[in-house]
Amino acid sequence: MKNHMSAQKIALIALFIVINIIGTHLALYARLPIYLDTIGTLIGSAVFGPIGGVMTGVLTALINGATGDLFSIYFMPSQITTALVSGFVYKKVKPTDFKKIWWVALIISVPATIVSTIITVILFHGVTSSGSSMLVQVLHGMGINQAIAVFLVQVGTDYFDRVIGVYVVAIVYKTIQSYNQ
């Protein structure tokens, strides 16, 4: 049995990467305290499973890193974690189940939050290109340990970011399903 990627699959993954890149730049340039860089990764995981999500996330990190946000390359493990977890979650939960968005976002965000926190604290001492870095510095300035400040901000911003992403996935997946019927 030959394992190959169809032109349709390649085109969709490219589209998902573009969605991630647009989200990244929107959040980065508007200095939003959320990231919007995993919406395409989540869609890729919902449509093609964990491997499709990983491909989307890794290529997004490389392209973003080469075109304006070098930090993206360092956060590639977070993209991979998000893709793997969401890919396995979407095997169990319908991506179009709007009633479970809050729980799905929580399950997807926690492992990636841990990975992102470790990267942010060890490599960048709490300061990245994200708008959430300002929140970290405020908490740290108030006397909260930097690692704890990063984790607290990451928990909130990652979760809110994933709620948006999971909601968009539900809408997009439902639309893709309607075209495939």
C-alpha positions as CSV (number, residue, x, y, z in Angstrom):
1,M,0.0,0.0,0.0
2,K,1.4,3.3,-1.1
3,N,1.3,6.2,1.4
4,H,1.2,9.5,-0.3
5,M,-0.3,13.0,0.1
6,S,-2.9,14.1,-2.3
7,A,-2.8,17.6,-3.9
8,Q,-5.9,18.4,-1.9
9,K,-4.3,17.5,1.4
10,I,-1.1,19.5,0.6
11,A,-3.3,22.5,-0.4
12,L,-5.3,22.3,2.8
13,I,-2.2,22.1,5.0
14,A,-0.8,25.1,3.2
15,L,-4.0,27.0,3.9
16,F,-3.9,26.0,7.6
17,I,-0.3,27.3,7.7
18,V,-1.4,30.6,6.2
19,I,-4.1,30.8,8.8
20,N,-1.5,30.3,11.5
21,I,0.8,32.9,10.0
22,I,-2.0,35.5,9.7
23,G,-3.0,34.8,13.3
24,T,0.6,35.1,14.5
25,H,1.2,38.4,12.8
26,L,-2.2,39.8,13.9
27,A,-1.5,39.0,17.5
28,L,2.1,40.1,17.3
29,Y,1.6,43.4,15.7
30,A,-1.5,44.3,17.7
31,R,0.4,43.2,20.8
32,L,-2.5,41.0,21.9
33,P,-2.0,39.0,25.0
34,I,-3.0,35.9,23.0
35,Y,-1.1,34.1,20.2
36,L,-3.6,33.0,17.5
37,D,-0.7,30.9,16.0
38,T,-2.3,27.5,16.5
39,I,-5.7,27.9,14.8
40,G,-4.5,26.2,11.6
41,T,-2.7,23.6,13.6
42,L,-5.9,22.7,15.4
43,I,-7.8,22.6,12.1
44,G,-5.0,20.4,10.6
45,S,-5.3,18.0,13.6
46,A,-9.1,17.9,13.4
47,V,-9.1,17.2,9.6
48,F,-6.0,15.0,9.2
49,G,-5.2,13.8,12.7
50,P,-2.1,14.4,14.8
51,I,0.4,14.0,11.9
52,G,-1.4,16.6,9.8
53,G,-1.5,19.0,12.8
54,V,2.3,18.4,13.5
55,M,3.1,19.1,9.8
56,T,1.1,22.3,10.0
57,G,2.6,23.4,13.3
58,V,6.2,22.6,12.4
59,L,6.1,24.3,9.0
60,T,4.3,27.3,10.6
61,A,7.1,27.7,13.2
62,L,9.8,27.5,10.6
63,I,8.1,30.0,8.2
64,N,7.2,32.4,11.1
65,G,10.7,32.1,12.4
66,A,12.3,32.9,9.1
67,T,9.9,35.8,8.2
68,G,9.7,37.9,11.3
69,D,9.2,36.1,14.6
70,L,12.3,34.2,15.5
71,F,10.7,33.1,18.8
72,S,8.4,30.9,16.8
73,I,11.2,28.4,16.1
74,Y,11.9,28.0,19.8
75,F,8.2,27.4,20.5
76,M,8.0,24.6,17.9
77,P,7.7,22.0,20.7
78,S,4.5,23.8,21.9
79,Q,3.1,23.6,18.3
80,I,3.9,19.9,18.2
81,T,2.3,19.3,21.6
82,T,-0.8,21.2,20.6
83,A,-1.0,19.2,17.4
84,L,-0.5,15.8,19.0
85,V,-2.9,16.4,21.9
86,S,-5.6,18.0,19.7
87,G,-5.2,15.2,17.1
88,F,-5.9,12.6,19.7
89,V,-8.7,14.6,21.3
90,Y,-10.4,15.1,18.0
91,K,-10.4,11.3,17.4
92,K,-12.6,11.0,20.5
93,V,-14.6,14.2,20.4
94,K,-16.4,15.6,17.3
95,P,-14.7,18.8,16.3
96,T,-18.2,20.2,15.6
97,D,-19.4,19.6,19.2
98,F,-19.9,23.2,20.3
99,K,-21.1,22.1,23.8
100,K,-17.6,20.7,24.6
101,I,-15.5,23.6,23.4
102,W,-14.6,24.7,26.9
103,W,-13.4,21.3,28.0
104,V,-11.6,20.5,24.7
105,A,-9.8,23.8,24.9
106,L,-8.7,23.0,28.5
107,I,-7.4,19.5,27.6
108,I,-5.5,20.8,24.6
109,S,-4.1,23.9,26.3
110,V,-2.6,22.4,29.5
111,P,0.2,20.3,28.0
112,A,1.2,23.0,25.6
113,T,1.1,25.6,28.5
114,I,3.6,23.5,30.4
115,V,5.9,23.2,27.4
116,S,5.6,27.0,26.6
117,T,6.3,27.9,30.2
118,I,9.4,25.9,30.4
119,I,10.7,27.4,27.1
120,T,9.8,30.9,28.2
121,V,11.4,30.7,31.6
122,I,14.6,28.8,30.6
123,L,15.4,30.3,27.2
124,F,13.9,33.8,27.5
125,H,13.7,34.6,31.2
126,G,10.0,35.5,30.8
127,V,10.3,37.9,27.9
128,T,9.2,37.0,24.4
129,S,7.7,38.8,21.4
130,S,4.2,38.1,22.6
131,G,2.0,40.8,24.2
132,S,1.6,38.5,27.2
133,S,5.2,39.2,28.2
134,M,4.0,42.6,29.4
135,L,1.6,40.8,31.8
136,V,4.5,38.6,33.0
137,Q,6.6,41.6,33.7
138,V,3.8,43.3,35.7
139,L,3.3,40.2,37.9
140,H,7.1,39.8,38.3
141,G,7.4,43.5,39.2
142,M,4.7,42.9,41.9
143,G,7.1,40.3,43.5
144,I,5.8,37.1,42.0
145,N,8.5,34.6,41.1
146,Q,9.2,34.8,37.4
147,A,8.5,31.1,36.6
148,I,5.2,31.4,38.5
149,A,4.3,34.6,36.7
150,V,5.0,33.0,33.3
151,F,2.9,30.0,34.2
152,L,0.0,32.0,35.5
153,V,0.0,34.2,32.4
154,Q,0.4,31.2,30.1
155,V,-2.5,29.3,31.7
156,G,-4.8,32.2,31.1
157,T,-3.6,33.3,27.7
158,D,-3.2,29.7,26.3
159,Y,-6.6,28.7,27.4
160,F,-8.3,31.8,26.0
161,D,-6.3,31.3,22.8
162,R,-7.4,27.6,22.5
163,V,-11.0,28.5,23.2
164,I,-10.9,30.8,20.2
165,G,-9.1,28.1,18.2
166,V,-11.4,25.3,19.1
167,Y,-14.4,27.4,18.3
168,V,-13.0,28.3,14.8
169,V,-12.2,24.6,14.3
170,A,-15.8,23.7,15.0
171,I,-17.0,26.2,12.4
172,V,-14.4,25.4,9.7
173,Y,-14.7,21.6,10.2
174,K,-18.5,21.8,9.9
175,T,-18.0,23.8,6.7
176,I,-15.5,21.3,5.3
177,Q,-17.8,18.4,6.1
178,S,-20.7,20.1,4.3
179,Y,-18.6,20.3,1.1
180,N,-17.5,16.7,1.4
181,Q,-21.1,15.4,1.5
